[in-house]
Amino acid sequence: MRLTEFKGKSNNLQLLKFLAAVFVVASHSFALSLGTSENEWFMKLTDGAMSLGGAAVSVFFCAGGYFIAKSMNRVQNGVTYFKIRILRIFPCLMVVVVLSAFLLGPLVTEYSLAEYFKDTQVYRYLLNGVLLLQHNLPGVFQENPYLSTVNGVLWTLPIEFLCYIACFVMWKLKFLEQKKCVFSIPLVIFGTLGIYFVAGKAGVSGLTPTIRPVLLFYMGILFFVYRDKVIFKRSVFWWHMSALVLSVPLHLVNAAMVLCFPYILFYLCFAVKQVSEKTGNAGNISYGIYLCAYPIQQVIVWMHGETMSPYWNMVLAIPAAIAGGYLLYRYIEKPLMNFKGRRLA
């Protein structure tokens, strides 16, 4: 089948988003509980090239590229486009940031309440709500095995918003049209190589976890733009899967993720039998799970008082994160989605 033949909502994608959010929790359990991610499943499987959390984030960015481009193409208006994106990201983020600073922090800090609230870092932490990253709160998680970072997943959100801006720029330049989109491909390739070259000269390392989501977002955009040319075949799916597996011993995992993973993801989303809508609805709470899981896991480790089993951390954190994700969806996201729908009607 061709990608354009799929109509309606992909329940499979919704389920994959839910599973990806849970996988992020599982992945972080190792580093947060033990102080290192060496024994994390995917890190061992890929010889340290990628964590399970990194693979899960790839789902969000790749699918995001496709659907954000679709949204931009549909609304054809920059103001409306950014209103939708802002309502998607910021309300839940601000709730989690405020609760972290003014509820979680005072409960777990080593400081007295007077000392805690006198510290300007408490108020600087609120800058996370506008994507200006602040990792720590005074006296919070100081003795935890990994880092005292309150919510380590927030680093992806500024990158995600920059991807939204890039998609808007592509629309303005008419790169969301097939005839012109092809000119964006060399720009992205040489731009990426240029970034790595400059970073290498400057002695900056560790860019891959940041660059990979951006490239996957771009691949999602390409799948949308050339959707009438994307043909899903089982044999092609298995060729991509085989290439991804073979990339591990060849130490080409990151390249294979960018080149092969998008086809695999969209095949599973659109070309196989859909799960029920009820099952797919689990994906509605994926963003909430993603936002609240890390501080929940840090609290569990803090309560334990020393390094703990990552599996025990998972057992405790995953249900709590699902509950938190549901509350954020039920009382923040869903009402705003209904408001957004009325405003755009």
N, C-alpha and C positions, 0 to 999 in steps of 0.2 A: 504494500500500500504506500501511497504518497502521504507526506505529512499533511498536505492540504485537505486530504480526505477525512481527517479526524475532525469531528464536530463535537461541540459541547465541552464539558469539564472533565479533566483527567483525574479520576479518583485515585489512580495509581500514583500520580505525582503527589497528591495530598498525603497518601500513606508513606511514600518515600521521604517526604519532608518531615513527617512525624518520626520515622525511624532514624533519619539523619540527626534530628535534635537529640534523640535518646543516645545515639552513638557518640555525640559530642560529650554527653555526660559520662558515658562509659570510658571514653578516652581520657578525659581529665581526671578520672578517679585514680589513675596510676600516679601521675605527677603530684597531685595534691595530697595523696595519702602517703606516698613513699619518698617524695622529694625528687623523683626522677621518673622519666617516661621510658626508660630503657626496656622495661619488660612489657610495655604496651603491645597488644597483639599485632597491630598493623605496622608498628615500628620494627618489630622483629621480622614480620613477614616480608617487608620491603627493604630490609637491611638498613633501617634508619632513614629511608628517603621520605616517608610520609606517615603521619599518625592517622588513626581512625578518625579523629576529629577533623584533620585536614581533608580526608576523603569526604566526610560529611558536609563540610563547608563547601566543597566543590559542587555538591548537589544544589545547595542554595544559590550559588552564584551562576552556575550554568543555566539552571531553570529560570533564574531571575533575568538573565540576559534576554532569553526568549520572550518572556511575558512582559518585561518592561518595554522592549521594543514594540511588542504588540499593542501595549497601552499607548505609547507615544504615537504610533501610527493611527490608532483609533481616535484619540482626542484631538490631534492636530493643533494643539494649543499649548504653549509653554506654561502659562499661568495655571491652567487646569491640571496639566501633567504634574507640576511640582506640588500643587495642593494635595493631589492624591498621594504622592510619595511622602510628603511631610506627615499627613495623617496616618500613613502606614508605619512610619518609623518612630516618630518622636513621642506621642502620648504614652505608650507603654514604657518606652525608655525612660522618660521623665519620672514616671511612677516608681520604677525600680530604683532609679538613682536617688530619689528623695527618701524612699523607705530605707535604702542602704545607709544613707547619711544620718537620718534622724530616728531610725528605729533599730536597725541591726547594729550600727556603730555604738550607740550608747549601751546596748545590752552586752556587748562582748569586749569593749575596750578595756585595756589595762589602766587607763587614766580614770580619775574621778570625773563625775559628770561636769563639774565646773571647769576642770582642765580641758576636758574634751571639747566643750562648746566654746571655749575661749580660743581654741586652735583654729587658725584661718584655713587649715587644710580641709576642715569639715565643709566649709563654704566653697572652697575651690573645687571640691569633689562634684559639686552641682554642675560644673562645666561639662561633665560627661553628658548631660542632657542636651547639649548643643554640639556634641561630637568633638569637644576639646578634652582629650583623654587625661584623666587624673586617676592614678591607680590605687592610691593608699588613703586610709583614714587613720587619724592619730590613735596609736595604741591598739590597732585592730589586726588580729592574726599575726602578731609579731613573732610568735613562737611556732607557727605552723611550718611543716617540713619543707614546703616548696618556696613560695614567696608570700609576702603579706598583701599581694594584690587582692582587692576586694572582688572585682569582677573582670577576669582576664579575657572574656570573649568580646568585650566592647571594642577591641581594636579593629574588628572587621567592619564596624558600622560606618566610620568615616570613609573607608575604602568603598563600601557599598554605595554611599551617597555620591562619591566622586564618579562611580560608574553610572549613576543616574544622570549626572551632569554630562558625562561623555556621550551617553545615548541621546540626550537632547541636542548636543552639538552635532552629532551624526545626522540627526533629523534635519537640523537647520542647513547642513551642508548637502542634504539630499543623499547621504550615504545609506539611508534606509530604503533606497530604491536600488533595484538589482543592477541597473546599468552603471551606477556610480559607486555602489558599495565595493566593487572590486578594487577601486583605487585606495580603499582604506586598508586593504590587506598588506601591501608592502609598507605602509606607514606604521602599522602595528608591529610587523616583523622587525623592521630596522629600528623602530623606537625601542622595542624590548632589548634587542642586541646592544643598542646604544646605552641603555640604562645599566646593563650588566658590565659593559666595557668601562663606563665612567665609575661605577661602583668598585670594580676591580682595581682601577687606578687609585681610587681614594681609600682602598683598604676596607671597604664596607662589605660585609658578608651577610648571609642569612636573608637575602631578598626573596628567595623562591616562595616561601609561604605567603608573601604579599603579592608578588607578581602573578602567581598561578591563578588565584581567584579572579583577577582582572582579565586574564586571557580567557578563562572559562566563561566569564560574563560576555566577552566579545564573541566567543564561539556560539553562545546562545543567541546572540543577535544575528550572527550569520545564518543559523538554522532558521530563524524567523524570516529573514530577507529572502533566502533561497528555498523556502518551504515547499514551493511547487516542484522543486528539483530533487528534494530529499525522498529517496525511495527506501522503505524499510523491508529488508529481507532477512530471514533467519540466518542464512549462510553468512551474510555480511556482518550481522551481529556477532556471530561466533568468531569471525576473523578479527574483529575489533577486540573481543574478549581475549583471544589467544595472543594478540599483540601486546595487550596490557599485561598479561601474565609473563610473557617472554621479556618484557621490559625490566623485570626485577633483576634477573641475573646479568642483564646487559647494562644495568645501572642507568636506565633511561626512563625511570618511572614518571618523572615530572613532564617530560616531553610526551610520553604516551597518554598521560592524564589529559593533556590539552588536546591532543589529536584524536584519541580513541574514546575517551570517556563520554563526550557529548552524544555521540551516536548511540552508545550503550544506554545512557540515561533516557534519551528521547524514545528509543525503541521500547524500553520498559514502560514508559509513560503512555505511549500512544499506540503501539503496534501489538500489544498482547491484551488478553481479556482483562477488562476492568474489574477491580474489586467493587463491592457494593458501595453506594454513596455513604451509608452509615459508617463503614470502615474508613472510607476516605476522609470523612469529617474529622478524624483524628488529627489531620494535618492543620486544622484551624488553630490548634494550640501550639504549633511548633515554634513560632517566634517567641511566645511567652516562656516556653520551656527553655529556649536558648538564652533568654535574658536573665532568668532567675536561677538557673541551675548552679552556676559557678559559686555565687555567695552561699547558697545552701550547702554545697559540698565543703566549702571552707568552714562553715559553722560546724558541720559534722566532725571534721578533723579537729577543730578547736575543742569541741566537747570531749573528744576522745583523749586529747592531751598529749599524744605522741603519734609516731607513724602507725598506720593501721592498714588492714587488708584493703586493697582497692576494690575487691569484690564486695566486701561488707559496706564500703562507701557507696557502691552502685546500688545495693539492695535498699539502702536507706534514702539515697538521694533521688533516684529515678522516680519513685512514687511521689515524693515531695515536690519535685520539679514539675511533674505532670499536673499536680494539684495547683501549683502556682501558675502554670501556663494556662490552665482552664480558667482560673479567676481573672487573669489579665484579659483573656479573650472574652469572657462572659460580661465583664463589667467595663472594659475599656475598648477593646478592638471592635467587638460586635456592634455596640451602639454607634461607634464612629463610622463603621462600614455602612450602617443604615442611613446615617446622616449624610455621608458622602454620596450614597446612591440617590437620595432625594435631591441634593444640590446639583447633581450632574444630569438629572432626568430632564 
